[in-house]
Amino acid sequence: MSSRSGIRAAVIALTVLAIAVSTAGCGKTVKGTAHPVGGSGSTTINTNFDKLLRECDAVAVDQIGAAVGDGAFPEASFYGAVCMWDVDGAPGGNAMVTLNWYEEGSLNNEKSNNDKLGYNTENITVQGRRGLKTTRPNDPDSCGVSAGAADTGIIGWWINYHPGGHPDPCAGAQKLVELTLNLAR
């Protein structure tokens, strides 16, 4: 027997053994009806995947509008890794509001990234939690505030106004973080 056919025979023998071991416990019948883990027994399955991005609903749109200065109800422009809203009628013009929620993020990592980008970062406290207030140099029209989430990770809100007369973007971003932390408790 050549070494090639010996290797082939060994592979076949191991494959047969693996199949036998993996199917050894498959001969038992369990009575009842199978349901998904955590399921209620309903036979209706939601295939719309409409609950995947519930973090985008952490703060109601009217609260987002109020945080930017009583802007009209925001219209979502993107849901994905971050959530974004365009707010029409904000004081001084329109605004863009962004939520990020990093389940594995840390404020130290945010600070490090802000430093690499040349942003100004200030340590703050939001509802007794460590937070960061972040601004871009020479950009008084935008600001971000991040804080540690309830269990793990971080949340952050950015407000970007069009240049002109508008409320303090940092105050609005901090208000949105406070609202989110209230819901996360």
C-alpha positions as CSV (number, residue, x, y, z in Angstrom):
1,M,0.0,0.0,0.0
2,S,1.4,3.4,-0.9
3,S,1.6,6.2,1.6
4,R,-1.0,8.1,-0.3
5,S,-3.6,5.4,-0.1
6,G,-2.7,4.9,3.6
7,I,-3.4,8.5,4.3
8,R,-6.6,8.3,2.4
9,A,-7.7,5.3,4.4
10,A,-6.9,7.1,7.6
11,V,-8.9,10.1,6.6
12,I,-11.9,7.9,5.7
13,A,-11.6,6.1,9.0
14,L,-11.5,9.3,11.0
15,T,-14.4,10.7,9.0
16,V,-16.5,7.6,9.7
17,L,-15.6,7.8,13.4
18,A,-16.5,11.5,13.6
19,I,-19.9,10.8,12.0
20,A,-20.5,7.9,14.3
21,V,-19.6,10.0,17.4
22,S,-21.7,13.0,16.4
23,T,-24.8,11.0,15.6
24,A,-24.7,8.7,18.6
25,G,-27.1,10.9,20.6
26,C,-29.5,11.5,17.8
27,G,-31.7,8.5,18.3
28,K,-33.9,10.0,21.0
29,T,-37.3,11.5,20.3
30,V,-38.5,14.4,22.5
31,K,-42.2,15.0,22.8
32,G,-43.6,18.6,22.4
33,T,-43.4,21.4,20.0
34,A,-40.1,23.2,19.2
35,H,-40.0,26.9,19.8
36,P,-37.1,29.4,19.3
37,V,-35.1,30.2,22.5
38,G,-37.0,32.8,24.5
39,G,-40.0,32.4,22.2
40,S,-43.5,32.5,23.4
41,G,-44.7,29.5,21.4
42,S,-46.2,31.7,18.6
43,T,-45.8,30.3,15.2
44,T,-45.5,33.8,13.7
45,I,-41.9,34.7,13.0
46,N,-40.9,38.4,12.4
47,T,-38.9,38.4,9.2
48,N,-39.0,42.2,8.9
49,F,-36.0,42.5,11.3
50,D,-37.6,45.8,12.5
51,K,-36.2,45.6,16.0
52,L,-32.5,45.4,15.1
53,L,-31.8,49.1,15.6
54,R,-33.9,49.9,18.7
55,E,-31.0,52.0,20.1
56,C,-32.0,54.6,17.5
57,D,-35.3,55.0,19.5
58,A,-33.5,55.6,22.8
59,V,-34.7,59.2,22.8
60,A,-38.0,60.3,21.2
61,V,-37.8,62.5,18.2
62,D,-39.6,65.3,19.9
63,Q,-36.9,65.3,22.7
64,I,-34.2,65.4,20.0
65,G,-36.0,68.4,18.4
66,A,-36.2,70.1,21.8
67,A,-32.5,69.5,22.5
68,V,-31.5,71.4,19.4
69,G,-33.7,74.4,20.2
70,D,-37.2,73.4,19.4
71,G,-36.5,72.2,15.9
72,A,-39.2,70.5,13.9
73,F,-39.5,66.8,14.4
74,P,-36.3,65.3,13.1
75,E,-36.3,62.9,10.1
76,A,-34.0,59.9,10.3
77,S,-31.4,60.0,7.6
78,F,-29.5,56.9,8.5
79,Y,-29.7,54.0,10.8
80,G,-26.7,51.7,11.0
81,A,-23.5,51.8,13.1
82,V,-24.7,55.2,14.1
83,C,-28.1,56.9,14.1
84,M,-28.5,60.3,12.3
85,W,-31.3,62.8,12.2
86,D,-31.7,65.9,10.1
87,V,-33.6,68.6,12.1
88,D,-35.4,71.3,10.1
89,G,-36.3,74.6,11.6
90,A,-33.6,74.5,14.4
91,P,-32.6,78.0,15.5
92,G,-30.1,79.5,13.1
93,G,-31.0,76.9,10.4
94,N,-31.0,73.1,10.1
95,A,-29.0,70.8,12.3
96,M,-27.7,67.2,12.1
97,V,-27.9,65.1,15.2
98,T,-25.9,61.8,15.6
99,L,-26.1,59.1,18.2
100,N,-23.4,56.5,18.6
101,W,-23.6,53.6,21.0
102,Y,-20.5,51.4,21.3
103,E,-21.2,48.3,23.4
104,E,-17.5,47.6,23.7
105,G,-16.3,51.1,23.7
106,S,-14.4,53.0,26.4
107,L,-14.0,56.7,27.2
108,N,-10.2,56.3,27.2
109,N,-10.4,55.0,23.6
110,E,-12.6,57.9,22.6
111,K,-10.2,60.4,24.2
112,S,-7.3,58.8,22.4
113,N,-9.1,58.9,19.1
114,N,-10.1,62.5,19.7
115,D,-6.5,63.4,20.4
116,K,-5.4,61.8,17.1
117,L,-8.0,63.8,15.2
118,G,-6.8,67.0,16.9
119,Y,-10.2,67.6,18.7
120,N,-10.5,69.3,22.0
121,T,-11.7,67.0,24.7
122,E,-12.7,68.0,28.2
123,N,-13.6,65.6,31.1
124,I,-17.1,66.2,32.4
125,T,-19.6,64.5,34.6
126,V,-23.0,63.5,33.3
127,Q,-25.4,62.2,35.9
128,G,-22.6,61.1,38.2
129,R,-20.7,59.3,35.4
130,R,-17.5,60.2,33.7
131,G,-18.0,61.9,30.4
132,L,-16.2,63.7,27.6
133,K,-17.2,66.9,25.9
134,T,-15.6,67.1,22.4
135,T,-15.2,70.0,20.1
136,R,-13.4,70.5,16.8
137,P,-10.9,73.4,16.7
138,N,-12.4,76.6,15.2
139,D,-15.9,75.0,14.9
140,P,-18.3,76.6,17.3
141,D,-21.2,75.0,15.5
142,S,-20.7,71.5,16.6
143,C,-20.1,69.5,19.8
144,G,-20.2,65.9,21.0
145,V,-20.8,64.5,24.5
146,S,-20.0,60.9,25.4
147,A,-20.5,59.0,28.7
148,G,-20.3,55.5,30.1
149,A,-23.5,53.5,29.4
150,A,-25.4,51.7,32.1
151,D,-23.8,48.3,31.9
152,T,-20.9,48.5,29.5
153,G,-19.7,50.6,26.6
154,I,-20.3,54.2,25.8
155,I,-23.0,56.4,24.3
156,G,-22.4,59.7,22.5
157,W,-24.4,62.4,20.9
158,W,-23.1,65.0,18.4
159,I,-25.0,68.1,17.3
160,N,-23.8,69.9,14.1
161,Y,-25.5,73.2,13.4
162,H,-25.2,75.3,10.2
163,P,-23.1,78.4,10.9
164,G,-25.1,81.2,12.5
165,G,-27.1,82.0,15.6
166,H,-28.0,78.8,17.4
167,P,-28.0,77.4,20.9
168,D,-24.9,75.9,22.5
169,P,-24.4,72.5,20.7
170,C,-22.6,71.1,23.8
171,A,-25.6,71.8,26.0
172,G,-27.9,70.0,23.6
173,A,-25.6,67.1,23.2
174,Q,-25.3,66.8,27.0
175,K,-29.1,66.9,27.4
176,L,-29.4,64.0,24.9
177,V,-26.8,62.0,26.8
178,E,-28.7,62.6,30.0
179,L,-32.0,61.5,28.4
180,T,-30.3,58.3,27.1
181,L,-28.7,57.5,30.5
182,N,-32.1,57.9,32.1
183,L,-33.5,55.2,29.8
184,A,-30.5,52.9,30.2
185,R,-31.0,52.5,34.0
